[in-house]
Amino acid sequence: MSQAQFAAYASPGDFPYGASQDAAGLKLSLSIFASRAHVRDQLREDAEAAGFRIAEAADLTALRDEEAIPLGEVVLLDCPEADGAVLAALARIDMRAAHAGAALIVSTSILALDDVFGCLDQSGPQILVDPSRAERLIALGQVLARLPGRRVRELSEEDRLLLLRLTEQVNQIAERIERFGGPSQHHEPALHLASGLSGADGSAAVPGGAGGAFRFVPPSGSPQIVAANRLELASSLPLPDPQLVRRMIRQRQMRARFFDGDLFSDPAWDMLLDLTAAQAEHARVSVTSLCIASGVPPTTALRWIGQMVDTGLFQRNEDESDRRRAFITLTDKATAAMAGFFADLGNIAII
């Protein structure tokens, strides 16, 4: 099944988040900016199929005079390459989208990711890296789940998180169908947002709670104050020897030599380990480097980074020498949790 055939199944009636209309039944307006004509046409086709009203479909160069172009409630940008003028325009579009409350979806390439990520820091955009058509459709669905005042907001928080997990699974299935050229031979494993995360007190990080898809929950029967005290105690502990962390990372990577890598997909933990080692080495980690360390496709890694920022484990730091670049670091809470984890672990490196 091709990506086009897969996209054909995503008709407005089948779209996982409902039709793109507000409470009054009016279609949401959507702007498209893409220099590649075939991508622009594809974006238009998919957006119209999902029920959006196309307000603008223009070449990416139109962004250089974007003040004269009204933005839709949703903005789709395809930016595989970005020079200084385009990056400046992206930054202004990002600020306009944040001010207007518009949803921004930007597709780019792995080569341009750091530059594009660095200039988009206001509107909380979705960033897709070399996306498939299915990934773009999923991004539109996630927009509908987040826009205020839409029918989908009647869903509970638990239901919305479930839908977000399902979109990840749909994308995995679509990619597997595309790879093998036929029906999937087995069910995809469910995506567990909390996989591999734990607090310094052994607590699990589970879906739900305010501020993201993760929250720290103490072990059954343990009072909240115990977890808080353990984390406070861990804050005084040093970070582990970075060589120990790197050795653990290598051990985890070795599994792919003997097993299907999908069996052990755990991007949150892999990124936590990479940032812990880098922080102990006093090194900075770019978003591209962190995506590679996650062991999953860049677009998926970016979703995880966003979740980890929302839950207060990662933070974005601007490059003081170049405001167009940004790096990802652990927050104080995450640093204390990782220090506490390795202190409990001792010198025993496990897979």
C-alpha positions as CSV (number, residue, x, y, z in Angstrom):
1,M,0.0,0.0,0.0
2,S,1.4,3.4,-1.0
3,Q,1.3,6.5,1.2
4,A,-1.2,7.9,-1.2
5,Q,-3.5,4.9,-0.7
6,F,-3.0,5.1,3.0
7,A,-4.0,8.8,3.0
8,A,-7.1,7.9,1.0
9,Y,-8.4,6.1,4.0
10,A,-8.2,9.3,6.1
11,S,-11.4,10.8,4.9
12,P,-13.2,13.4,7.1
13,G,-15.5,10.7,8.5
14,D,-12.6,8.5,9.4
15,F,-10.3,11.2,10.8
16,P,-9.5,10.2,14.3
17,Y,-10.2,13.7,15.8
18,G,-13.5,14.5,14.0
19,A,-14.1,17.0,11.2
20,S,-12.1,20.3,11.2
21,Q,-15.0,22.5,12.1
22,D,-15.8,24.8,15.0
23,A,-18.9,24.6,17.2
24,A,-20.8,26.6,14.6
25,G,-19.9,24.1,11.8
26,L,-17.5,26.6,10.1
27,K,-14.4,25.1,8.5
28,L,-11.1,26.0,9.9
29,S,-8.9,28.2,7.7
30,L,-5.4,26.8,6.7
31,S,-2.4,28.4,5.1
32,I,0.2,26.4,3.1
33,F,3.7,27.6,2.2
34,A,5.9,25.2,0.2
35,S,8.4,25.8,-2.6
36,R,8.0,22.2,-3.9
37,A,4.9,22.3,-6.1
38,H,4.1,18.6,-5.7
39,V,4.3,18.9,-1.9
40,R,2.1,22.0,-2.0
41,D,-0.5,20.2,-4.0
42,Q,-0.3,17.2,-1.7
43,L,-0.8,19.4,1.4
44,R,-3.8,21.1,-0.2
45,E,-5.3,17.8,-1.1
46,D,-4.9,16.3,2.3
47,A,-6.1,19.4,4.1
48,E,-9.2,19.7,2.0
49,A,-9.9,15.9,2.5
50,A,-9.7,16.6,6.3
51,G,-12.3,19.4,6.0
52,F,-10.1,22.5,6.2
53,R,-10.7,25.6,4.2
54,I,-7.6,26.7,2.2
55,A,-6.9,30.4,2.9
56,E,-3.6,30.5,1.1
57,A,-1.3,28.2,-0.8
58,A,1.9,29.9,-1.9
59,D,5.6,29.4,-2.5
60,L,7.9,29.5,0.5
61,T,9.5,32.7,-0.8
62,A,6.2,34.5,0.0
63,L,7.2,34.3,3.6
64,R,9.8,37.0,3.0
65,D,6.8,39.4,2.6
66,E,4.6,37.5,5.1
67,E,3.3,40.6,6.8
68,A,1.0,41.1,3.8
69,I,-0.3,37.6,4.1
70,P,-3.0,36.8,6.6
71,L,-2.4,33.6,8.5
72,G,-5.0,30.8,8.7
73,E,-5.9,29.2,12.0
74,V,-3.5,26.4,10.9
75,V,-0.3,27.0,9.0
76,L,1.6,24.3,7.1
77,L,5.2,25.0,6.1
78,D,7.5,22.8,4.1
79,C,11.1,24.0,4.6
80,P,13.7,21.3,3.6
81,E,16.3,24.0,3.1
82,A,16.6,27.3,4.9
83,D,18.8,30.3,4.2
84,G,19.1,33.3,6.5
85,A,16.1,35.2,4.9
86,V,13.8,32.2,5.2
87,L,14.9,31.5,8.8
88,A,14.2,35.1,9.7
89,A,10.8,34.8,8.1
90,L,10.1,31.6,10.0
91,A,10.9,33.3,13.3
92,R,8.4,36.1,12.4
93,I,5.7,33.6,11.4
94,D,6.4,31.7,14.7
95,M,5.8,35.0,16.7
96,R,2.7,35.8,14.6
97,A,1.3,32.3,15.1
98,A,1.9,32.5,18.9
99,H,0.2,35.9,19.1
100,A,-2.8,34.8,17.0
101,G,-3.1,31.4,18.6
102,A,-2.6,29.7,15.2
103,A,-1.3,26.1,15.0
104,L,2.0,25.8,13.2
105,I,3.2,22.6,11.5
106,V,6.7,22.8,9.9
107,S,8.3,20.0,7.9
108,T,12.0,20.1,7.3
109,S,15.1,17.9,6.6
110,I,17.5,16.5,9.1
111,L,20.2,18.8,7.7
112,A,18.1,21.9,8.4
113,L,16.6,20.7,11.7
114,D,18.9,22.6,14.1
115,D,18.4,25.9,12.3
116,V,14.7,25.5,12.0
117,F,14.3,24.3,15.6
118,G,16.4,27.2,16.8
119,C,14.1,29.9,15.3
120,L,10.8,28.4,16.3
121,D,10.5,29.0,20.1
122,Q,7.2,30.9,20.5
123,S,4.2,29.0,19.2
124,G,5.0,25.4,20.2
125,P,4.9,24.1,16.7
126,Q,4.9,20.6,15.5
127,I,8.2,19.9,13.6
128,L,8.2,17.0,11.2
129,V,11.5,15.7,9.7
130,D,11.3,14.3,6.1
131,P,7.7,13.3,6.9
132,S,5.6,10.8,5.1
133,R,2.1,11.7,4.0
134,A,0.7,9.7,6.9
135,E,2.8,11.7,9.3
136,R,1.4,15.0,7.9
137,L,-2.2,13.7,8.3
138,I,-1.4,12.7,11.9
139,A,-0.1,16.2,12.5
140,L,-3.3,17.7,11.3
141,G,-5.2,15.4,13.6
142,Q,-3.1,16.4,16.5
143,V,-3.9,20.1,15.7
144,L,-7.6,19.4,15.9
145,A,-7.1,17.8,19.3
146,R,-5.4,20.9,20.6
147,L,-7.3,23.8,19.2
148,P,-9.6,25.4,21.8
149,G,-13.3,25.5,21.3
150,R,-13.5,22.5,18.9
151,R,-15.8,19.6,19.4
152,V,-12.8,17.3,20.2
153,R,-12.2,19.3,23.4
154,E,-15.3,17.5,24.8
155,L,-13.1,14.4,25.1
156,S,-11.5,13.7,28.5
157,E,-7.8,14.1,29.1
158,E,-7.4,10.4,29.2
159,D,-9.2,10.0,25.8
160,R,-7.0,12.7,24.2
161,L,-3.8,10.9,25.4
162,L,-5.1,7.7,24.1
163,L,-5.7,9.3,20.7
164,L,-2.2,10.6,20.7
165,R,-0.8,7.1,21.3
166,L,-3.0,5.7,18.6
167,T,-1.7,8.2,16.0
168,E,1.9,7.0,16.8
169,Q,0.8,3.4,16.2
170,V,-1.0,4.3,13.0
171,N,2.1,5.9,11.7
172,Q,4.2,2.8,12.6
173,I,1.7,0.6,10.9
174,A,1.7,2.8,7.8
175,E,5.5,2.8,7.6
176,R,5.6,-1.0,8.0
177,I,3.0,-1.5,5.3
178,E,5.0,0.8,3.0
179,R,8.2,-1.1,3.8
180,F,6.9,-4.5,3.0
181,G,4.5,-3.5,0.2
182,G,1.5,-5.4,1.7
183,P,-0.7,-5.9,4.7
184,S,1.1,-5.9,8.0
185,Q,1.9,-9.4,9.2
186,H,1.6,-8.7,12.9
187,H,0.2,-6.2,15.3
188,E,2.3,-3.3,16.2
189,P,3.2,-3.2,19.9
190,A,1.4,-0.5,21.9
191,L,3.3,2.7,22.5
192,H,3.8,3.2,26.2
193,L,4.6,6.9,27.0
194,A,6.0,6.0,30.4
195,S,8.3,3.2,29.2
196,G,11.7,3.4,30.8
197,L,11.1,6.4,33.0
198,S,11.4,6.3,36.8
199,G,12.0,8.7,39.6
200,A,14.9,8.6,42.0
201,D,12.6,6.9,44.5
202,G,11.7,4.1,42.1
203,S,8.4,5.8,41.2
204,A,7.0,5.3,37.7
205,A,6.4,8.1,35.2
206,V,2.9,7.4,33.8
207,P,0.7,9.2,31.3
208,G,-1.6,11.9,32.6
209,G,-1.4,14.9,34.8
210,A,-1.0,18.6,34.0
211,G,1.7,19.9,31.8
212,G,2.4,16.8,29.6
213,A,2.0,13.1,29.2
214,F,4.3,12.3,32.1
215,R,4.0,12.8,35.8
216,F,5.9,11.4,38.7
217,V,3.9,9.0,40.9
218,P,5.4,7.5,44.1
219,P,5.3,3.8,44.6
220,S,2.0,2.3,45.9
221,G,1.6,3.0,49.6
222,S,4.3,5.6,49.7
223,P,3.3,9.2,50.7
224,Q,4.1,12.1,48.4
225,I,6.4,13.6,51.0
226,V,8.8,10.6,50.7
227,A,9.2,11.1,47.0
228,A,9.8,14.8,47.4
229,N,12.4,14.2,50.2
230,R,14.2,11.6,48.1
231,L,14.4,13.9,45.1
232,E,15.7,16.8,47.3
233,L,18.3,14.5,48.8
234,A,19.4,13.4,45.3
235,S,19.8,17.0,44.2
236,S,23.0,17.1,46.3
237,L,24.5,14.1,44.6
238,P,27.0,14.4,41.8
239,L,26.3,13.1,38.3
240,P,27.8,9.7,37.5
241,D,31.0,9.2,35.6
242,P,30.1,9.9,32.0
243,Q,32.1,6.8,30.8
244,L,29.7,4.6,32.9
245,V,26.7,6.2,31.2
246,R,28.2,5.9,27.7
247,R,29.0,2.2,28.5
248,M,25.3,1.7,29.4
249,I,24.3,3.4,26.2
250,R,26.6,1.1,24.2
251,Q,25.1,-1.9,25.9
252,R,21.6,-0.9,25.0
253,Q,22.6,-0.3,21.4
254,M,24.2,-3.8,21.2
255,R,20.8,-5.4,21.6
256,A,20.0,-4.3,18.0
257,R,22.7,-6.8,16.8
258,F,20.6,-9.7,18.0
259,F,17.0,-8.5,18.2
260,D,14.6,-6.4,16.3
261,G,15.2,-2.8,17.5
262,D,11.5,-2.1,17.7
263,L,11.3,-4.6,20.6
264,F,13.3,-2.2,22.8
265,S,12.2,1.2,21.6
266,D,12.6,3.5,24.6
267,P,13.4,7.0,23.4
268,A,12.7,8.8,26.6
269,W,15.3,6.8,28.6
270,D,17.8,6.9,25.8
271,M,17.6,10.6,25.6
272,L,17.9,11.0,29.4
273,L,21.0,8.9,29.3
274,D,22.6,10.9,26.5
275,L,21.9,14.2,28.2
276,T,23.2,12.9,31.5
277,A,26.5,11.9,29.9
278,A,26.7,15.2,28.1
279,Q,26.0,17.2,31.2
280,A,28.7,15.3,33.1
281,E,31.1,16.0,30.2
282,H,30.1,19.7,30.1
283,A,29.1,19.2,26.5
284,R,26.1,20.8,24.7
285,V,23.6,18.6,22.8
286,S,21.8,19.9,19.7
287,V,18.3,18.8,18.9
288,T,19.6,16.8,15.9
289,S,22.1,15.0,18.1
290,L,19.4,14.2,20.6
291,C,17.1,12.8,17.9
292,I,19.9,10.5,16.8
293,A,20.5,9.4,20.4
294,S,16.8,8.5,20.8
295,G,17.0,5.7,18.4
296,V,13.7,6.5,16.7
297,P,12.8,8.6,13.6
298,P,13.5,12.3,14.1
299,T,9.8,13.3,13.9
300,T,8.9,10.8,16.7
301,A,11.9,12.0,18.7
302,L,10.8,15.6,18.4
303,R,7.4,14.6,19.8
304,W,9.1,12.9,22.8
305,I,11.3,16.0,23.3
306,G,8.2,18.1,23.4
307,Q,6.6,15.8,26.0
308,M,9.8,15.8,28.1
309,V,9.9,19.6,28.0
310,D,6.2,19.8,29.0
311,T,6.7,17.5,32.0
312,G,9.7,19.5,33.2
313,L,12.5,17.0,32.5
314,F,14.1,18.8,29.5
315,Q,14.7,22.4,28.8
316,R,15.5,24.5,25.8
317,N,18.6,26.8,26.0
318,E,19.4,29.4,23.4
319,D,22.9,29.6,22.1
320,E,24.2,32.9,23.5
321,S,26.6,33.4,20.5
322,D,23.9,32.6,17.9
323,R,20.3,33.2,18.8
324,R,19.2,31.0,15.9
325,R,20.5,27.9,17.6
326,A,19.2,26.1,20.6
327,F,20.4,23.2,22.7
328,I,18.5,20.7,25.0
329,T,19.6,20.1,28.6
330,L,18.2,18.3,31.6
331,T,16.3,20.4,34.1
332,D,17.4,20.5,37.8
333,K,14.6,18.0,38.6
334,A,15.8,15.6,35.9
335,T,19.5,16.0,36.9
336,A,18.6,15.2,40.5
337,A,16.6,12.2,39.5
338,M,19.4,10.8,37.3
339,A,22.0,11.4,40.0
340,G,19.8,9.6,42.5
341,F,19.2,6.7,40.1
342,F,22.9,6.2,39.4
343,A,23.7,6.5,43.1
344,D,21.3,3.7,43.8
345,L,22.6,1.7,40.9
346,G,26.2,1.9,42.1
347,N,28.8,0.8,39.7
348,I,26.7,-2.0,38.2
349,A,26.0,-1.3,34.5
350,I,22.9,-3.1,33.3
351,I,21.2,-3.2,30.0
